Amino acid sequence: MTPPGTPPAPVPRPDRQVRPIRLGPRSVVALALISAIGIALFGWPLLADPGTGLAHSKDAPWLFAALLPMLIAVVIATIADGGMDAKSIAMLGVLAAVGAALRPLGAGTAGIEPMFFLMVLSGRVLGPGFGFVLGAVSMFASALLTGGVGPWMPFQMLSMGWVAMGAGLLPRPDTLRGRGELAMLACYGVFSSIFYGTVMNLQGWVTIGGLSSGISYVGGDPVLDNLGRFVAYCLATSLGWDLPRAAVTAILTLTLGATILKALRRATRRAAFDVPTGFQTPDG
């Protein structure tokens, strides 16, 4: 029996599940539109006639000019759908700064880019809409930090946005935890690292001259023939960077992933992104 005067034992409070930032219909439309434009801009040289004189170095400024307002449109659409508020935008700034600071740690070293695992984990916890904006903003900030501003930058922003968005679209965000989740994220990290390198190859491959006939782009050739040369180009050139990037992402996810996920979920839970903010008049 409990002695008189002893305070009752506290009742354990159930742990509230951390849900990703909600993706509403406006956000879906904005993300679908920006992704469709990005796919078209990455792939149009494969369909262009020879002698047009068009290259990604000329369309990159237009893409960058369109990308920034479209990113703002994604944020505004998510806010309008009730998925983002001032707290989530503040977290976006913090994570983008950390991602930008991580990128120079492995810049130019055989594809070792530690920022990838943070983008994957952040997209997993905070959702696809937040992840896309985070990936694009982080790449933009890192380009300013490292002086890597060029015609490739808007394509890097799109590609990294897709990487983080894909992590937010992985299944069972509310129930899968522990080693199973880490294994899934590590596998996705390997896939997304190779995907990023492959997609970015499209940005430069069509304009590079002096390659052997087996891997060079031939304007006006059938798309399947050029795709075969593109696969050979990726195997011969970028795979040496893509595989180390994939390995580093998987290793960091498996070793640090549990700690980072716990920290992100704790911060998300305390920020209570899914609780609407309201004002109440004091009584009396």
FENZIPE-V273154 format. One record per residue. RES is the residue in one small letter. OMEGA is omega as a letter, one per 40 degrees, with the letter a starting at -180 (NA if undefined). Layout:
res={RES,RES}
omega={OMEGA,OMEGA}
//
This chain:
res={m,t,p,p,g,t,p,p,a,p,v,p,r,p,d,r,q,v,r,p,i,r,l,g,p,r,s,v,v,a,l,a,l,i,s,a,i,g,i,a,l,f,g,w,p,l,l,a,d,p,g,t,g,l,a,h,s,k,d,a,p,w,l,f,a,a,l,l,p,m,l,i,a,v,v,i,a,t,i,a,d,g,g,m,d,a,k,s,i,a,m,l,g,v,l,a,a,v,g,a,a,l,r,p,l,g,a,g,t,a,g,i,e,p,m,f,f,l,m,v,l,s,g,r,v,l,g,p,g,f,g,f,v,l,g,a,v,s,m,f,a,s,a,l,l,t,g,g,v,g,p,w,m,p,f,q,m,l,s,m,g,w,v,a,m,g,a,g,l,l,p,r,p,d,t,l,r,g,r,g,e,l,a,m,l,a,c,y,g,v,f,s,s,i,f,y,g,t,v,m,n,l,q,g,w,v,t,i,g,g,l,s,s,g,i,s,y,v,g,g,d,p,v,l,d,n,l,g,r,f,v,a,y,c,l,a,t,s,l,g,w,d,l,p,r,a,a,v,t,a,i,l,t,l,t,l,g,a,t,i,l,k,a,l,r,r,a,t,r,r,a,a,f,d,v,p,t,g,f,q,t,p,d,g}
omega={a,i,i,i,i,a,a,i,a,i,a,a,a,a,a,i,i,a,i,i,a,i,a,a,i,i,i,i,a,i,i,a,a,i,i,i,i,i,i,a,i,a,a,a,i,a,a,i,i,i,i,a,a,i,a,i,i,a,a,i,i,i,a,i,i,a,a,i,i,i,i,i,i,i,a,i,i,i,a,i,i,a,a,i,a,a,a,i,i,i,i,i,a,a,i,i,i,i,i,i,a,a,a,a,a,a,i,a,i,i,i,a,a,a,a,a,i,i,a,a,a,i,i,a,a,i,a,a,i,a,a,i,i,a,a,a,i,i,i,a,a,i,i,a,a,a,a,a,a,a,i,a,i,i,i,i,i,a,i,i,i,i,a,i,i,i,i,i,i,a,i,i,a,a,a,a,i,a,i,i,i,i,i,a,i,i,i,i,i,a,a,i,i,i,a,i,a,a,a,i,i,a,a,a,a,a,a,i,i,i,i,a,a,a,a,i,i,a,i,i,i,a,a,i,i,i,i,i,i,i,i,i,i,a,a,a,a,a,i,i,a,a,i,i,i,a,i,i,a,a,i,i,a,a,a,a,a,a,a,i,i,i,i,a,i,i,i,a,a,i,i,i,a,i,a,i,i,a,a,i,i,a,i,NA}
//
